Protein backbone atom coordinates (compact mmCIF):
# COMPACT_ATOMS: atom_id res chain seq x y z
CA UNK A 1 0.00 0.00 0.00
CA UNK A 2 2.78 2.43 0.92
CA UNK A 3 4.56 1.92 -2.43
CA UNK A 4 1.37 2.60 -4.41
CA UNK A 5 0.52 5.73 -2.42
CA UNK A 6 4.09 7.04 -2.56
CA UNK A 7 4.26 6.38 -6.32
CA UNK A 8 1.05 8.37 -6.84
CA UNK A 9 2.42 11.12 -4.60
CA UNK A 10 5.57 11.39 -6.77
CA UNK A 11 3.44 11.35 -9.94
CA UNK A 12 1.32 14.26 -8.72
CA UNK A 13 4.42 16.26 -7.73
CA UNK A 14 5.89 15.57 -11.19
CA UNK A 15 2.61 16.67 -12.81
CA UNK A 16 2.60 19.87 -10.74
CA UNK A 17 6.19 20.68 -11.78
CA UNK A 18 5.36 19.81 -15.41
CA UNK A 19 2.39 22.19 -15.29
CA UNK A 20 4.57 24.95 -13.84
CA UNK A 21 7.20 24.46 -16.57
CA UNK A 22 4.62 24.46 -19.40
CA UNK A 23 2.87 27.55 -18.02
CA UNK A 24 6.19 29.38 -17.62
CA UNK A 25 7.21 28.51 -21.19
CA UNK A 26 4.13 30.36 -22.43
CA UNK A 27 4.63 33.32 -20.10
CA UNK A 28 8.36 33.59 -20.81
CA UNK A 29 7.78 33.40 -24.56
CA UNK A 30 5.38 36.33 -24.27
CA UNK A 31 7.43 38.51 -21.97
CA UNK A 32 11.04 37.46 -21.39
CA UNK A 33 12.69 39.99 -23.73
CA UNK A 34 10.58 42.87 -22.41
CA UNK A 35 11.23 41.81 -18.82
CA UNK A 36 14.98 41.96 -19.37
CA UNK A 37 14.63 45.49 -20.73
CA UNK A 38 12.46 46.56 -17.76
CA UNK A 39 14.85 45.03 -15.25
CA UNK A 40 17.65 47.01 -16.85
CA UNK A 41 15.88 50.37 -17.25
CA UNK A 42 13.64 50.65 -14.18
CA UNK A 43 15.86 49.63 -11.27
CA UNK A 44 17.67 52.86 -10.48
CA UNK A 45 16.48 52.72 -6.84
CA UNK A 46 15.63 49.87 -4.43
CA UNK A 47 11.95 50.91 -4.45
CA UNK A 48 11.81 50.70 -8.25
CA UNK A 49 13.69 47.39 -8.18
CA UNK A 50 11.19 45.97 -5.69
CA UNK A 51 8.20 47.02 -7.81
CA UNK A 52 9.75 45.74 -11.05
CA UNK A 53 10.80 42.45 -9.42
CA UNK A 54 7.34 41.91 -7.91
CA UNK A 55 5.54 42.73 -11.17
CA UNK A 56 7.88 40.65 -13.33
CA UNK A 57 7.58 37.64 -11.03
CA UNK A 58 3.79 37.94 -10.84
CA UNK A 59 3.55 38.14 -14.65
CA UNK A 60 6.02 35.34 -15.42
CA UNK A 61 4.93 33.23 -12.43
CA UNK A 62 8.55 32.34 -11.70
CA UNK A 63 10.85 33.96 -9.15
CA UNK A 64 13.56 31.55 -10.34
CA UNK A 65 13.33 32.89 -13.91
CA UNK A 66 13.65 36.50 -12.69
CA UNK A 67 16.57 35.57 -10.43
CA UNK A 68 18.38 33.84 -13.31
CA UNK A 69 17.82 36.94 -15.49
CA UNK A 70 19.09 39.19 -12.69
CA UNK A 71 22.22 37.10 -12.15
CA UNK A 72 22.87 37.23 -15.91
CA UNK A 73 22.40 41.02 -16.11
CA UNK A 74 24.72 41.57 -13.13
CA UNK A 75 27.31 39.21 -14.64
CA UNK A 76 27.14 41.17 -17.91
CA UNK A 77 27.58 44.47 -16.06
CA UNK A 78 24.14 45.87 -16.98
CA UNK A 79 22.97 45.91 -13.35
CA UNK A 80 24.91 46.67 -10.19
CA UNK A 81 24.79 44.43 -7.15
CA UNK A 82 22.80 47.10 -5.25
CA UNK A 83 20.15 47.25 -8.01
CA UNK A 84 19.75 43.46 -7.81
CA UNK A 85 18.82 43.61 -4.10
CA UNK A 86 15.64 45.56 -4.85
CA UNK A 87 14.70 43.00 -7.52
CA UNK A 88 15.27 40.12 -5.08
CA UNK A 89 12.94 41.76 -2.55
CA UNK A 90 10.36 42.15 -5.29
CA UNK A 91 10.57 38.53 -6.47
CA UNK A 92 9.78 37.35 -2.94
CA UNK A 93 6.56 39.36 -3.07
CA UNK A 94 5.66 38.45 -6.66
CA UNK A 95 5.96 34.72 -6.08
CA UNK A 96 3.10 34.84 -3.54
CA UNK A 97 0.69 35.53 -6.43
CA UNK A 98 1.19 31.92 -7.58
CA UNK A 99 0.53 30.61 -4.07
CA UNK A 100 -2.68 32.65 -3.84
CA UNK A 101 -3.77 31.39 -7.26
CA UNK A 102 -3.38 27.68 -6.50
CA UNK A 103 -5.20 28.10 -3.17
CA UNK A 104 -8.47 28.77 -5.03
CA UNK A 105 -10.71 25.82 -5.83
CA UNK A 106 -10.81 25.97 -9.62
CA UNK A 107 -11.32 22.24 -10.23
CA UNK A 108 -14.48 22.91 -12.28
CA UNK A 109 -12.34 24.75 -14.84
CA UNK A 110 -9.79 21.95 -15.30
CA UNK A 111 -11.33 20.31 -18.36
CA UNK A 112 -12.16 23.60 -20.16
CA UNK A 113 -8.57 24.77 -19.55
CA UNK A 114 -7.20 21.46 -20.87
CA UNK A 115 -9.40 21.68 -23.97
CA UNK A 116 -8.56 25.35 -24.64
CA UNK A 117 -4.88 24.63 -24.06
CA UNK A 118 -4.78 21.69 -26.49
CA UNK A 119 -6.68 23.59 -29.20
CA UNK A 120 -4.48 26.69 -28.88
CA UNK A 121 -1.30 24.60 -28.97
CA UNK A 122 -2.36 23.25 -32.39
CA UNK A 123 -2.77 26.73 -33.89
CA UNK A 124 0.23 28.12 -35.79
CA UNK A 125 0.68 31.57 -34.22
CA UNK A 126 3.10 32.33 -31.36
CA UNK A 127 0.43 34.07 -29.27
CA UNK A 128 -1.91 31.07 -29.54
CA UNK A 129 0.95 28.76 -28.59
CA UNK A 130 1.72 30.87 -25.49
CA UNK A 131 -1.94 30.99 -24.41
CA UNK A 132 -2.17 27.23 -24.97
CA UNK A 133 0.87 26.63 -22.74
CA UNK A 134 -0.55 28.84 -19.98
CA UNK A 135 -4.00 27.22 -20.07
CA UNK A 136 -2.70 23.63 -20.32
CA UNK A 137 -0.07 24.24 -17.61
CA UNK A 138 -2.62 25.68 -15.18
CA UNK A 139 -4.91 22.70 -15.77
CA UNK A 140 -2.06 20.30 -14.94
CA UNK A 141 -1.31 22.26 -11.75
CA UNK A 142 -4.92 22.04 -10.55
CA UNK A 143 -5.12 18.32 -11.40
CA UNK A 144 -1.98 17.77 -9.33
CA UNK A 145 -3.42 19.83 -6.44
CA UNK A 146 -6.62 17.74 -6.44
CA UNK A 147 -4.49 14.57 -6.47
CA UNK A 148 -2.31 15.73 -3.56
CA UNK A 149 -5.41 16.57 -1.51
CA UNK A 150 -6.91 13.14 -2.27
CA UNK A 151 -3.71 11.36 -1.18
CA UNK A 152 -3.22 13.38 1.99
CA UNK A 153 -5.52 11.37 4.27
CA UNK A 154 -4.53 7.85 3.02
CA UNK A 155 -0.84 8.71 3.40
CA UNK A 156 -1.34 10.18 6.86
CA UNK A 157 -3.24 7.03 7.93
CA UNK A 158 -0.06 4.95 7.62
CA UNK A 159 1.49 4.62 11.12
CA UNK A 160 5.00 5.81 10.16
CA UNK A 161 3.75 8.79 8.15
CA UNK A 162 1.23 9.66 10.86
CA UNK A 163 3.99 9.74 13.48
CA UNK A 164 6.12 11.88 11.19
CA UNK A 165 3.32 14.45 10.73
CA UNK A 166 2.70 14.48 14.48
CA UNK A 167 6.36 15.38 14.96
CA UNK A 168 6.11 18.08 12.31
CA UNK A 169 3.01 19.57 13.94
CA UNK A 170 4.84 19.74 17.27
CA UNK A 171 8.27 20.79 16.01
CA UNK A 172 8.49 23.91 13.86
CA UNK A 173 12.23 23.48 13.27
CA UNK A 174 11.51 20.10 11.68
CA UNK A 175 8.99 21.75 9.36
CA UNK A 176 11.56 24.40 8.46
CA UNK A 177 14.10 21.69 7.59
CA UNK A 178 11.57 19.72 5.51
CA UNK A 179 10.64 22.81 3.49
CA UNK A 180 14.30 23.70 2.88
CA UNK A 181 15.41 20.22 1.81
CA UNK A 182 12.34 19.43 -0.32
CA UNK A 183 12.58 22.75 -2.19
CA UNK A 184 16.31 22.31 -2.78
CA UNK A 185 15.55 18.90 -4.32
CA UNK A 186 12.53 19.73 -6.49
CA UNK A 187 13.63 23.33 -7.25
CA UNK A 188 10.21 24.89 -6.59
CA UNK A 189 9.12 26.64 -3.42
CA UNK A 190 5.62 26.86 -4.89
CA UNK A 191 5.43 23.08 -5.25
CA UNK A 192 6.61 22.58 -1.66
CA UNK A 193 3.98 25.02 -0.38
CA UNK A 194 1.36 23.30 -2.54
CA UNK A 195 2.21 19.93 -0.97
CA UNK A 196 1.77 21.46 2.50
CA UNK A 197 -1.56 22.95 1.36
CA UNK A 198 -2.79 19.53 0.24
CA UNK A 199 -2.10 18.00 3.66
CA UNK A 200 -3.52 21.02 5.47
CA UNK A 201 -6.77 20.89 3.53
CA UNK A 202 -7.29 17.34 4.80
CA UNK A 203 -6.44 18.50 8.37
CA UNK A 204 -3.31 16.34 8.51
CA UNK A 205 -0.92 19.26 8.91
CA UNK A 206 -1.63 22.17 11.24
CA UNK A 207 -1.28 25.73 9.99
CA UNK A 208 1.80 26.38 12.16
CA UNK A 209 3.54 23.36 10.57
CA UNK A 210 2.52 24.55 7.09
CA UNK A 211 3.97 27.99 7.80
CA UNK A 212 7.23 26.43 9.04
CA UNK A 213 7.46 24.41 5.80
CA UNK A 214 6.74 27.57 3.79
CA UNK A 215 9.55 29.42 5.60
CA UNK A 216 11.90 26.54 4.80
CA UNK A 217 10.78 26.61 1.15
CA UNK A 218 11.87 30.26 0.98
CA UNK A 219 15.36 29.20 2.10
CA UNK A 220 15.53 26.18 -0.22
CA UNK A 221 14.60 28.19 -3.32
CA UNK A 222 17.87 30.16 -3.02
CA UNK A 223 19.77 27.22 -4.53
CA UNK A 224 18.52 28.24 -8.01
CA UNK A 225 20.28 31.63 -7.94
CA UNK A 226 23.43 29.99 -6.62
CA UNK A 227 23.46 27.43 -9.45
CA UNK A 228 22.91 30.24 -11.99
CA UNK A 229 25.90 32.14 -10.58
CA UNK A 230 28.37 29.25 -10.95
CA UNK A 231 31.08 30.23 -13.42
CA UNK A 232 30.06 33.90 -13.34
CA UNK A 233 31.93 36.85 -11.88
CA UNK A 234 32.15 37.93 -8.25
CA UNK A 235 29.24 40.39 -8.51
CA UNK A 236 26.78 37.76 -9.75
CA UNK A 237 27.81 35.43 -6.93
CA UNK A 238 27.02 38.25 -4.50
CA UNK A 239 23.48 38.30 -5.92
CA UNK A 240 23.07 34.61 -5.07
CA UNK A 241 24.49 35.13 -1.58
CA UNK A 242 22.24 38.15 -1.00
CA UNK A 243 19.19 36.09 -2.01
CA UNK A 244 20.20 33.41 0.47
CA UNK A 245 20.84 35.85 3.32
CA UNK A 246 17.56 37.72 2.77
CA UNK A 247 15.46 34.57 2.86
CA UNK A 248 17.41 33.06 5.76
CA UNK A 249 17.12 36.22 7.87
CA UNK A 250 13.40 36.45 7.07
CA UNK A 251 12.82 32.84 8.17
CA UNK A 252 14.81 33.35 11.39
CA UNK A 253 12.85 36.53 12.12
CA UNK A 254 9.45 34.88 11.67
CA UNK A 255 10.17 31.47 13.22
CA UNK A 256 9.33 32.73 16.75
CA UNK A 257 6.29 34.56 15.31
CA UNK A 258 4.64 31.52 13.67
CA UNK A 259 1.77 31.38 16.21
CA UNK A 260 1.08 35.08 15.69
CA UNK A 261 1.16 34.67 11.89
CA UNK A 262 -1.18 31.66 12.23
CA UNK A 263 -3.66 33.73 14.26
CA UNK A 264 -3.63 36.54 11.67
CA UNK A 265 -4.13 34.10 8.76
CA UNK A 266 -6.99 32.30 10.57
CA UNK A 267 -8.70 35.64 11.20
CA UNK A 268 -8.65 36.33 7.44
CA UNK A 269 -10.19 33.07 6.17
CA UNK A 270 -11.46 29.70 7.47
CA UNK A 271 -10.06 27.79 4.46
CA UNK A 272 -6.74 26.04 5.37
CA UNK A 273 -5.14 26.42 1.93
CA UNK A 274 -6.00 30.12 1.79
CA UNK A 275 -4.63 30.57 5.31
CA UNK A 276 -1.20 29.34 4.23
CA UNK A 277 -1.33 31.43 1.04
CA UNK A 278 -2.17 34.55 3.06
CA UNK A 279 0.53 33.76 5.63
CA UNK A 280 3.07 33.46 2.80
CA UNK A 281 2.04 36.82 1.37
CA UNK A 282 2.17 38.56 4.78
CA UNK A 283 5.59 37.06 5.51
CA UNK A 284 7.15 38.01 2.18
CA UNK A 285 5.70 41.53 2.00
CA UNK A 286 6.71 42.27 5.60
CA UNK A 287 10.28 41.00 5.16
CA UNK A 288 10.78 42.90 1.90
CA UNK A 289 9.41 46.19 3.25
CA UNK A 290 11.42 45.88 6.47
CA UNK A 291 14.67 45.36 4.52
CA UNK A 292 14.04 48.04 1.89
CA UNK A 293 15.27 51.06 3.93
CA UNK A 294 18.47 49.16 4.82
CA UNK A 295 19.53 48.08 1.30
CA UNK A 296 22.83 50.00 1.41
CA UNK A 297 23.71 48.53 4.83
CA UNK A 298 22.75 45.04 3.63
CA UNK A 299 24.88 45.50 0.50
CA UNK A 300 27.92 46.30 2.66
CA UNK A 301 27.16 43.35 4.93
CA UNK A 302 27.09 40.85 2.04
CA UNK A 303 30.27 42.27 0.50
CA UNK A 304 32.02 42.20 3.88
CA UNK A 305 31.14 38.53 4.42
CA UNK A 306 31.71 37.19 0.92
CA UNK A 307 34.50 39.25 -0.64
CA UNK A 308 38.06 40.18 0.23
CA UNK A 309 38.14 43.04 -2.28
CA UNK A 310 35.45 45.45 -3.47
CA UNK A 311 32.96 43.88 -5.87
CA UNK A 312 31.53 45.57 -8.87
C-alpha positions, 0 to 999 in steps of 0.5 A: 500500500505504501509503495502505491501511495508514494508512487502516486504522490511522486506522480502528482508532484511531477505533474505539478512541476510539469504544469509549472514548466509548461505555463512558464514557457508560455509566459516567458515566450510572451514577456522574457525579452521585455522583462529583461529590458524593464529590469535594466531600465527601471531599477535605479532605486531599491523601491523601483527594483522591488516594484519591477521584481514583484511585477515581473515575477507575478507576470512570469509566475517564476521567481527563479526565472527573474533571479536567473535573469538578474544574475545574468544582467549583473554578470554582464555588467548591466545591473549593479549588485545594489540594483539586484537587491531591490529586484530580489525583494520584489521577487519574494513578493511576486511569487506569492501571487502563484501561491494565492492562485493555486489556493483557489478551488478551480477544479471545475475549470480543469477540463475547459482549460485542458481543452482550450490549451490543447486547441491553442497549442495546435494553432500556428501563431506564437500568441496562440501557442503561449496561451495554450501553454498557460492554459494547459499548464494551469490545468495540470497544476490544478489536477496535481493539487486535487491529487495531492489533496486526495492522497493526503488522508490515506498517506497520513493514515499509515502509522509511520507517516502519521507519526512523522506528521505528528512530529512536524506539527509539534516541532516547527524546526523540523517543518523548516528543515523539511521545506528547505530540503524538499525545495532544494531537491525539487527546485520549486518553493511553490510546489513545496507550499502546494504539498503542504496545502494539500495535507492542510486541507485534509487536516493532517498538517496544522497551519503552524507546521505549514507555515514552518514548511513555507519558511523553509521553502523560501530558504531552499529556493535560493539554490537556483540563484546559486546554481545560476551564478556558478562560473560567473563573476564575483558580482553575480555570486554576491546576488546569489548570496544576497538572495540566500541571506535575505530569505534566511534572515526572514525565516529566522525573524518569523520562526518565533512569530509563527503562532502570531502569523497563524492567528492573523491568517486564521482571522482572514479566512477559514479555508486552510489552503488560503490561510497558508497562502495569506501567511506566505504573502504577509511574511514576504511583503513584511520581510521585503518592506522591512529590509528596503530602507536598509539596502545600502547597509545590507549590500555592505554586509554581504560584500564584507562577508563574501568578498576580500576586495570590493565587488563591482 
